[in-house]
């Protein structure tokens, strides 16, 4: 049975137990190995990848994003939904809100951010007018409507290097630049997915107000607590999407991507 859809689980989303006939395996790529699981949900085979590892042992700046995306390509996967825990800069996206990303601002510094480093890989300049798959976003919105969940639209994600949290001055700057949410993992994941021609969307879960907005000092424990309280909403959304995800890719993602070396 072919796998068309993969879920990349972020902070607090490690457990693929909603899937039957679960198996775990490694995929070897030219960028390194990626550990994945696969299973069946309502007749659809789905892959699951824990972005930080199954025990949250890999910090955001050390994740092998290229190996993860290359592994999905090697498996023949065409559609990917990522989840992400984020801090909020926008009072309309408070803790507990689920937000569908629309744009990103990249403030990462030292990551392998492309498959195209010249040489054998070539030089490719990929269009990012719409960083996330509009067709997959529409399917996620429809799934949310069917389940009665609120899924906010239009989120602008600010990606920082981490692993430290941001200063209040940085948050003030990001907000002035139009950022709504801040996290540490969506870039280069979204970039690599587009370069590879995958349909890619991210559902962000707001876990806290960012530094300088929140009245309290931020802790990773706080993030995990809010994720634990709200993770069922994310699971419900994904479980509704899986059996209904379109077999036809009526978007430009594949055309905008290029052949990558795996």
C-alpha positions in Angstrom: 0.0 0.0 0.0 1.5 3.3 -1.0 1.9 6.1 1.5 0.7 9.5 0.2 0.5 11.5 3.5 3.1 12.1 6.2 2.6 13.9 9.6 5.6 15.6 11.1 5.0 15.9 14.8 6.5 18.8 16.7 6.8 19.4 20.5 4.2 17.4 22.4 3.1 15.4 19.3 5.2 12.3 19.5 2.8 9.4 19.7 1.3 7.9 16.5 -0.8 5.4 18.4 -3.9 6.5 16.5 -2.5 4.3 13.7 -3.1 0.5 13.4 -0.5 -2.0 12.2 2.2 0.4 13.5 5.8 -0.2 12.4 9.0 1.8 12.9 11.9 1.9 10.5 14.9 3.9 9.3 15.3 5.5 5.9 18.8 6.1 4.7 19.4 9.2 2.5 22.5 10.9 1.3 21.9 13.5 4.1 21.7 10.9 6.9 19.2 8.6 8.4 15.6 9.5 9.3 13.5 7.5 11.8 9.8 7.1 10.8 6.7 5.1 11.7 3.9 4.1 9.5 0.4 2.7 10.1 -3.1 2.4 8.9 -6.0 4.7 9.8 -9.4 4.1 8.2 -7.9 2.3 5.3 -5.2 4.9 4.6 -1.5 4.2 5.2 0.2 7.2 6.9 3.8 8.0 7.8 4.7 9.7 11.1 8.0 11.5 11.9 8.8 12.9 15.3 10.7 16.0 14.4 12.7 16.2 17.7 12.9 12.4 18.1 10.5 10.2 20.0 11.9 11.4 23.4 12.4 15.1 22.4 16.2 14.5 22.4 17.1 16.7 19.4 17.1 20.5 19.7 15.6 22.6 16.9 19.0 23.8 15.5 20.3 20.2 15.4 17.4 18.6 13.5 18.5 16.9 10.3 15.8 18.6 8.2 17.3 17.5 4.9 17.4 13.9 5.8 13.8 14.1 7.1 12.4 15.6 3.9 14.6 13.4 1.6 13.3 10.3 3.4 9.7 11.3 2.7 10.6 11.8 -1.0 12.3 8.4 -1.0 9.1 6.8 0.3 7.0 8.4 -2.5 5.1 10.6 -0.1 3.6 13.7 -1.8 1.7 15.5 1.0 2.9 16.5 4.4 1.3 18.2 7.4 3.6 19.5 10.1 2.5 20.5 13.6 4.3 23.1 15.7 4.2 24.5 19.2 4.5 28.3 19.0 4.5 31.4 21.1 2.0 34.1 20.1 2.6 37.7 19.3 -1.0 38.3 18.4 -3.8 38.6 21.0 -6.2 37.1 18.4 -4.1 33.9 18.5 -4.1 33.2 22.3 -2.7 30.1 24.0 -4.8 27.1 22.9 -5.6 28.5 19.5 -4.8 26.4 16.4 -3.5 28.4 13.5 -2.9 27.5 9.8 0.3 29.1 8.6 0.3 31.4 5.5 3.7 33.0 5.5 7.0 32.9 7.4 9.9 35.2 8.4 13.2 33.4 8.5 15.6 34.5 11.3 17.6 31.2 11.4 21.4 31.5 11.2 23.3 28.3 11.0 21.2 25.6 9.3 21.5 23.6 6.2 18.6 25.4 4.5 18.5 24.0 0.9 19.1 20.9 -1.1 20.7 22.9 -3.8 24.3 23.7 -2.8 25.7 23.8 -6.3 27.9 21.1 -7.8 26.1 17.9 -8.4 22.9 19.3 -6.7 22.9 22.4 -9.0 21.7 25.9 -8.3 18.0 26.4 -8.1 16.0 29.4 -7.0 12.5 28.3 -5.8 9.5 30.5 -5.8 8.0 31.1 -2.3 5.1 33.5 -3.0 2.9 30.9 -1.3 5.1 29.0 1.1 2.4 26.5 2.1 0.2 24.4 -0.1 -3.1 26.2 -0.7 -4.9 23.0 -1.6 -3.8 21.1 1.5 -4.7 24.2 3.6 -8.2 24.1 2.2 -8.5 20.4 3.1 -7.4 21.2 6.7 -10.0 24.0 6.9 -12.7 21.7 5.7 -11.7 19.0 8.2 -11.8 21.6 11.0 -15.3 22.7 9.9 -16.6 19.1 9.8 -15.3 18.5 13.4 -16.4 21.8 14.8 -12.9 22.9 15.5 -11.7 26.5 15.2 -8.7 26.7 12.9 -7.5 30.3 12.4 -6.0 31.4 9.1 -3.3 33.8 8.0 -0.6 33.0 10.5 2.8 34.6 9.9 5.4 32.4 11.5 8.7 33.9 12.7 11.4 31.2 12.8 14.3 31.8 15.2 17.5 29.7 15.6 16.9 28.7 19.2 17.2 26.8 21.4 16.9 29.8 23.7 13.7 31.7 23.9 13.5 35.2 22.4 14.1 38.5 24.2 11.3 41.0 24.6 13.1 43.4 22.2 13.3 40.7 19.5 9.6 39.9 20.0 8.8 43.6 19.6 10.7 43.7 16.4 9.1 40.6 15.0 5.7 42.0 15.8 6.5 45.3 14.0 7.6 43.2 10.9 4.2 41.5 10.8 4.8 38.3 12.7 2.0 36.5 14.5 3.7 33.5 15.9 7.2 32.5 16.9 8.9 29.1 16.8 12.2 27.4 16.0 11.4 24.6 13.5 9.3 25.6 10.5 12.4 26.8 8.5 14.0 25.1 6.7 11.4 22.3 6.9 8.9 24.3 4.8 11.7 25.4 2.4 13.0 21.9 1.8 9.4 20.5 1.3 8.8 23.1 -1.4 12.2 22.5 -3.1 11.3 18.8 -3.2 7.9 19.5 -4.8 5.9 18.3 -1.8 2.5 19.7 -0.7 3.3 21.0 2.7 1.1 22.7 5.4 1.7 23.5 9.1 -0.9 23.5 11.9 0.6 25.6 14.7 -0.7 25.4 18.3 -0.2 28.5 20.3 1.1 27.5 23.8 2.0 30.9 25.3 2.3 34.6 24.7 5.9 35.5 23.8 8.5 37.2 26.0 7.5 40.8 26.9 3.9 40.0 26.2 3.5 37.2 28.7 3.3 38.4 32.3 5.4 35.4 33.4 8.9 34.0 32.6 8.6 31.4 29.8 9.6 27.8 30.4 9.6 24.7 28.2 7.5 23.0 30.8 4.7 25.6 30.2 4.8 24.7 26.5 4.4 21.0 27.2 1.6 21.6 29.7 -0.5 23.6 27.2 0.3 21.1 24.4 -1.0 18.3 26.7 -4.2 20.2 27.4 -4.9 20.9 23.7 -3.3 18.0 21.8 -6.6 16.3 21.4 -7.8 19.1 19.1 -4.8 18.5 16.8 -5.3 14.7 16.8 -9.0 15.2 16.0 -8.1 17.5 13.1 -5.5 15.1 11.7 -7.8 12.0 12.1 -10.5 13.8 10.1 -8.0 14.8 7.4 -6.4 11.4 6.9 -9.2 9.5 5.2 -10.4 12.5 3.2 -7.1 13.8 1.9 -7.3 14.3 -1.9 -5.6 11.8 -4.2 -5.3 14.5 -6.8 -2.8 17.4 -6.4 -4.6 20.3 -8.0 -1.9 22.8 -6.8 1.4 24.1 -8.1 3.6 22.5 -5.4 5.0 19.7 -7.6 5.6 22.1 -10.5 7.4 24.6 -8.3 9.7 21.9 -6.9 12.8 20.3 -8.5 14.3 16.9 -8.5 16.5 16.5 -5.4 19.3 14.0 -4.8 18.3 11.4 -2.2 
